[in-house]
Amino acid sequence: MRVPFTKMQGAGNDFIVLDETRQRYHLNPAQYRWLADRHFGVGADQILTVRPAPSPAVDFEYVIHNADGGEVENCGNGARCFVRYVHDAGLTPKRCVRVATRSGVLTLQLQDDGRVTVDMGAPVFEAERVPFEPTGLTPQPEGDWLRWPLDVPGVAAPVSVAVLSMGNPHAVLRVDDVDAAPVADWGPRIEGHARFPRRVNVGFMQVLDRGHARLRVYERGAGETLACGTGACAAVVAGIRLGWLDERVDVALRGGVLTIEWPGLREGLAAHVRMTGPAEPVFTGVVDVPDLH
Ligand SMILES: N[C@H](CCC[C@H](N)C(=O)O)C(=O)O
């Protein structure tokens, strides 16, 4: 099947954007995996699909598939690329766009300097809504929150993780040096941990000062990416609640810098997280997607 696409990236997290506002391609997980494959397909961390608004309350539907072909609830870097795409493609004259995802509605604002600010909604802390299964673990209180001593197979001592959702699940670890962090070793062991029924995105955060952090993320369904927007949001929210960070933080990831703001300790935990960062088109193309099952 011949499918036009636009390749985009947000802080090095890269995407294939498919426009289904005029026709549906009805791709299956094997075909999404093929598209994302960096040797046999186009190559990307995620595939983002633009669909018509499902209700008058939003402008578009925003659908996300990981490189492993699975559909997921949210993608922060992708949201920035989404609004850049729909504006540049002339699908909307608006510079502020509301989109429906599987996990809720996001508001996306194109800034004059080309960056994009996304209202990512409120973080979710209830374990059962992440979802996370803490039964039998003794929480470790810190700041106004807690961490969990996760028993990671093949790792001698329990690993302290903060657990929360940005619509998608996140486990956040604090490390002294992201460059030395065991991302490739611990990432998959935690991503597939039995206490995360829907698996989890794993963030490794180094706190530089109360307004600056470095972060690497081993993403659910994609492996380590150069940046993870929801991961940056989750890491900053965790750092604020645990007493390590102030409410506005510049997060340096391997592919770029994201600014995350969350006034949750001042305005209440239901305060929304705001993320600002880049969104760039890279190239357009047409690809013949094979029949795969
Ligand atoms: N791997 C994530 C989806 C993409 C998130 C990331 N690319 C972002 O920018 O938020 C998950 O399975 O929940």
The ligand as a Tripos MOL2 file, in Angstrom:
@<TRIPOS>MOLECULE
LIG
   13    12     1     0     0
SMALL
NO_CHARGES

@<TRIPOS>ATOM
      1 N1          7.3140    5.0730   24.7280 N.3       1 LIG1
      2 C1          6.1630    5.8110   25.2770 C.3       1 LIG1
      3 C2          5.4350    6.5500   24.1380 C.3       1 LIG1
      4 C3          6.2750    7.6830   23.5600 C.3       1 LIG1
      5 C4          6.6880    8.6560   24.6140 C.3       1 LIG1
      6 C5          7.8340    9.6020   24.2450 C.3       1 LIG1
      7 N2          8.3700    9.4550   22.9260 N.3       1 LIG1
      8 C6          7.4470   11.0360   24.5550 C.2       1 LIG1
      9 O1          7.9630   11.9570   23.9230 O.co2     1 LIG1
     10 O2          6.6260   11.2270   25.5070 O.co2     1 LIG1
     11 C7          5.2030    4.8130   25.9380 C.2       1 LIG1
     12 O3          5.2070    3.6460   25.5580 O.co2     1 LIG1
     13 O4          4.4520    5.2530   26.8250 O.co2     1 LIG1
@<TRIPOS>BOND
     1     1     2 1
     2     2     3 1
     3     2    11 1
     4     3     4 1
     5     4     5 1
     6     5     6 1
     7     6     7 1
     8     6     8 1
     9     8     9 2
    10     8    10 1
    11    11    12 2
    12    11    13 1
@<TRIPOS>SUBSTRUCTURE
     1 LIG1         1 GROUP 0 **** ****
